[in-house]
Amino acid sequence: MKSSEDLKIKLRSIDHRGYPAYKDLKGQYDFGGYVLSIDHVQGDPFASPSRLSVLISSERAAFPPALYDTYAKRITLQDHLTRLFAARLASAETRGRGSGKSGLLAVSHCGQEVLERTACRIKDGNIILRFEAGFPARGRTICAGELETMLFDILPGCVTGSLYYRRIDQKRVQAAIDLCEDQEYIRSQLPKLGLCAFLADGSVLPRQSGVSDRPMKDAVPFKSPDSMKVTLQLPHRGAVSGMGIRRGITLFVGGGYHGKSTVLQALQSAVYNHIGGDGRELVIADQSAWKLRSEDGRSITGVDISPFIRHLPNRRDTRCFSTEDASGSTSQAANLMESMESGSTLLLIDEDTSATNFMIRDKLMQQVVSPEEEPIIPFIERVRSLYEDFGISSIIVAGSSGSYFHVADTIVQMKEYTPLDITEKAKKAAAAFPVFSSEQEKFPPYTCQRCPRPDPALRKDDRLKLKAMGTSELFLGHEAVELRYLEQLRDSEQTMALAYLLKYMELQVFDGKKDLTRAADQVEALLDSKGLEALFERGDVRSSLARPRRQEILACANRYRRLAIESRTEK
């Protein structure tokens, strides 16, 4: 391995040369306390920044094993160190003058959620931290002096000030790990207590704005009604009380702007752990929870939507339904059936983002248009059997119709951001109205085990260009995959990871024999054993990927317009 002095000599030898001479710097260099690796050098100052990493041995980093001896704690520690490194870079004011991205030093920008990222990886106590650097230039001429300042003056302080246990605030890192253990304890208790979600008293659910995920100042703290209060004895915080939402069918009602959708948004984000100070750090939901909504225009391939859509006038087969441009009701039906395929056991539904005709048909409409003339079986007629036959709970936000009072197990009214248990009152009022649901039979049989075929054209060229557009869209080659309605996709780095995962499935997993469920099992097993790094067979791991859930992996595959289905079996 070369020394840091070798790197300095190389830098000075290429000063003022053409930009491609930076390629000579690739390799590893020993800086004494850590090893700097220049993994990829940008070909142009305007291109994507160069990719670098630092490796600190377990002996030098010296983090106690108790801080990373479980998966959840390791991810939390990695997240904490990434944030510390990012804060150091921000305070260093690294961006210099020059062409394109000259002088840039950047690492993953972590949001309110704690996610597994390629930016930081801890294995056997050794720490690898990956980041990006814009190698400086004037025009396309190398400015070696500025890069020397970045790598020899700025970077060492950032590394030693954030990745060495003795140099960081040990109380803060311990607090992050303690919070993680409390969160995981709550998550482990949900099934034991028959709950699908828990919202701690004192939680701050509203966000600053539609473009900020930080907690709103002076917001009304959440407080559970006594009838739904659950007290948990957490490992570190001790006794914590809050609302326990029981499995089954829970309805949130109330006037507009009183906090119904705010609760649902907190629950859909609660599949992830949150950092301290977020306000929702002790709001925990079933990790398989799925935000079910309509999605006009999405692509559907070979999905059995017959439990909800049948007898289409053009005689299209809804047991194997495909379309390039789904309607609101067909998209919501497909989303639900795909969520069952992914293993979700909790549906989160807001009437504001649902197709009305999928959710309900009132008695007057049923009298005018008979059920035999209507191809849609509304969700209200299936919600009970979904729970009783498959154990799939539903949390529904509604403000315009009381018909769901008849099928709900628990009814909560949000009044000025305060929840009130009105189950008894609502049930008593509903008794004066006719029961809406006419069908009480078991959930009908449906076909599953869709087996995707590989695309031979893609396998001839595995060097497909990948691109992510925030959390709304990704590109695999020239193929766009729309993700804008996957509301639980929290980070653009998850979108980029989905692009790599979709490419991996196309090239390595799809074979016309494995169904999508087994394909997801194979991918998750790979990620569990080797992490996102396993997607980079040629090395040169990107520093900006975050792991998505199983639900988003399958949702991405289902929205891939090239998806070709081989066979199906009945369930």
Summary of the structure (lengths in Angstrom):
residues: 571
radius of gyration: 26.3
end to end distance: 58.2
largest distance: 87.9
contacts: 1882
relative contact order: 0.11
helix: 37%
strand: 23%
